[in-house]
Amino acid sequence: MARVNFKKFPLFMDIAHKQLLVRDVKDEVCGLIYAHGTGIAYRGLAQKIYNAEDEVVLDEKETKLLLDFARFMFTPNMIDSLEQVLATQ
């Protein structure tokens, strides 16, 4: 199980990963997944993240789905940040 708080998400702001900005990326993440994900699983993932109050708890399948999507649709700093959040659990 992975826990991610998209409302207080630590986002790398430089390639050296020395500058970090904590920001709310929940609506952006949900919007991208909802608009560009293909299939009902992505719809469910977007809704789960959107409906989470703070942290969202993702099972192994949802985590893989999120990472697969992120590696295709997110900016490089967002990908690195998400991978870091997931690796520290």
C-alpha positions in Angstrom: 0.0 0.0 0.0 1.2 3.4 -0.9 0.2 6.7 0.7 0.4 10.0 -1.2 -0.8 13.4 -0.1 -1.4 15.3 -3.3 -2.6 18.3 -1.3 0.8 18.7 0.3 3.0 17.3 -2.4 6.8 17.8 -2.2 7.7 18.9 -5.7 11.3 19.1 -6.9 12.0 22.5 -8.5 15.5 21.8 -9.8 17.3 18.9 -11.5 19.7 18.6 -8.6 16.7 18.0 -6.2 17.9 20.6 -3.8 14.9 23.0 -4.2 11.6 21.6 -2.9 8.2 23.2 -3.0 5.3 21.7 -1.1 2.1 22.4 -3.1 -1.4 21.2 -3.8 -1.3 19.3 -7.1 -4.4 17.2 -6.4 -6.7 18.9 -9.0 -3.9 18.9 -11.6 -3.2 15.2 -11.2 -6.9 14.3 -11.2 -7.6 16.4 -14.2 -4.7 14.9 -16.2 -5.7 11.4 -15.3 -9.4 12.0 -16.0 -8.8 13.8 -19.3 -6.0 11.5 -20.7 -6.3 8.2 -19.0 -7.8 5.4 -21.1 -10.2 3.0 -19.5 -12.4 2.7 -16.4 -9.4 2.0 -14.1 -8.1 5.5 -14.8 -11.5 7.0 -14.1 -11.6 5.1 -10.7 -8.1 6.3 -9.9 -8.9 9.9 -10.7 -12.0 9.7 -8.5 -10.2 8.1 -5.6 -7.5 10.8 -5.6 -10.1 13.5 -6.0 -12.3 12.2 -3.1 -9.4 11.8 -0.7 -9.4 14.3 2.1 -5.6 14.3 2.6 -3.6 11.2 1.9 -4.9 8.7 -0.7 -4.1 5.1 0.0 -3.3 3.2 -3.2 -3.0 -0.6 -3.6 -0.3 -2.1 -5.7 -2.4 -2.1 -8.9 -3.4 1.6 -8.4 0.2 2.5 -7.7 1.4 0.9 -10.9 -1.3 2.5 -12.9 -0.4 5.9 -11.5 3.3 5.5 -12.2 2.7 4.2 -15.7 0.5 7.3 -16.4 2.9 9.7 -14.7 5.9 8.5 -16.7 3.9 9.2 -19.9 2.0 12.4 -19.0 3.7 14.2 -16.1 6.6 16.7 -16.2 10.0 15.3 -15.3 10.1 17.0 -12.0 6.7 15.6 -11.1 7.8 12.1 -12.1 10.9 12.4 -10.0 8.9 13.8 -7.1 6.3 11.0 -7.2 8.9 8.3 -7.5 10.7 9.8 -4.4 7.4 9.9 -2.4 6.7 6.3 -3.2 10.3 5.1 -2.6 10.4 6.5 0.9 7.5 4.3 2.1 
